[in-house]
């Protein structure tokens, strides 16, 4: 058991390699959450990871969704990246905490205008039944006309989370099935690395 550099550096390196190999969205990851009792059923969905830093990984969503409700009850979560082109996977287990109002405002202001319009179109009804997708398309068209060349105010539904990893698993799959598996555990202010049998 030895002390090694942060697995975040490994994640960034693998993500860059995947992007350079032609992957369209290597920064997308599967977020898994689970509510506490009485219904502790895991729930997973793909999210776009906005930033990857030593102090955590940022992703954004909208208030009122299942993932937000579950994270507010139970902050324990997992982000899993699958790099298909290199047959690699990284799973980061940790706690996801909401960003401050100031942070949300800063990231909203630095979002592309089209992304702000898209969010404003679907966020109020996210996760709710709708008669057809036309409802959302019509709303986006209306907002596009109303807010063309205008600053779009911060949506009250816009919110970000920072996942602070505590345990990270890195997998490199091999055709001979003798895959490389590493576990990184954060302890005493440093990452501890262990090589695991696949």
Secondary structure, DSSP 4 states (H G I P E B T S, - for coil): -EEE--HHHHHHHHHHHHHHTT-S-TTEEEEEEE--TT---EEEEEEEEEEEETTEEEEEEETTSHHHHHHHH--EEEEEEEEGGGTEEEEEEEEEEEPPHHHHHHHHHTS-HHHHHHHHHHGGGTTS--S-THHHHHHHHHHHHHTTTSPPPPPTTEEEEEEEEEEEEEEE--TTS--EEEEEEEETTEEEEEEE--
